[in-house]
Amino acid sequence: MERSKLVAYLTGAISVILALAYLLLVSLLDFRGEMIPAPQDPLLISPRIQFLQFLYSGLTGLF
């Protein structure tokens, strides 16, 4: 009987710790502010990415 109480208390403590950690994580993520989507404007994309897109579009036209 004593062991089952210990397991119950331990499980409850772990559950409370996980709940508080989740609440803290959600609060930190919410504190960062509004989620802004990535820019879709090609001028804001780095030149390296634009070059890779150009190469890929040229390669797909060959096949």
C-alpha positions in Angstrom: 0.0 0.0 0.0 2.8 2.4 0.9 4.6 1.8 -2.5 1.4 2.5 -4.5 1.0 5.9 -2.7 4.6 6.7 -3.4 4.1 5.9 -7.1 0.9 8.0 -7.1 2.7 11.0 -5.5 5.6 10.7 -7.9 3.3 10.5 -10.9 1.4 13.5 -9.8 4.5 15.5 -9.2 5.8 14.7 -12.7 2.5 15.7 -14.1 2.5 19.0 -12.4 6.1 19.7 -13.5 5.3 18.9 -17.1 2.2 21.1 -17.0 4.1 24.0 -15.6 6.9 23.6 -18.1 4.3 23.5 -20.9 2.7 26.7 -19.6 6.1 28.4 -19.4 6.9 27.4 -23.0 3.6 28.6 -24.3 4.0 31.8 -22.4 7.5 32.4 -23.8 6.3 31.7 -27.4 3.3 33.9 -27.0 5.5 36.7 -25.5 7.5 37.0 -28.8 4.6 38.7 -30.5 2.7 38.2 -33.6 3.9 35.6 -36.0 4.8 37.3 -39.3 5.0 35.1 -42.4 8.2 34.9 -44.4 8.5 37.5 -47.2 7.3 36.4 -50.6 8.9 39.3 -52.5 11.8 38.0 -54.7 13.8 41.2 -53.9 14.0 40.2 -50.2 15.3 36.7 -51.0 19.1 36.4 -50.9 21.0 36.4 -54.2 22.4 32.9 -53.4 18.8 31.5 -53.2 17.8 33.3 -56.4 20.8 31.8 -58.2 19.9 28.3 -56.9 16.3 28.8 -58.1 17.6 29.9 -61.5 19.8 26.9 -61.8 17.0 24.6 -60.8 14.5 26.1 -63.2 17.1 25.7 -66.0 17.8 22.1 -65.1 14.1 21.1 -65.0 13.6 22.5 -68.5 16.2 20.1 -69.9 14.3 17.0 -68.9 
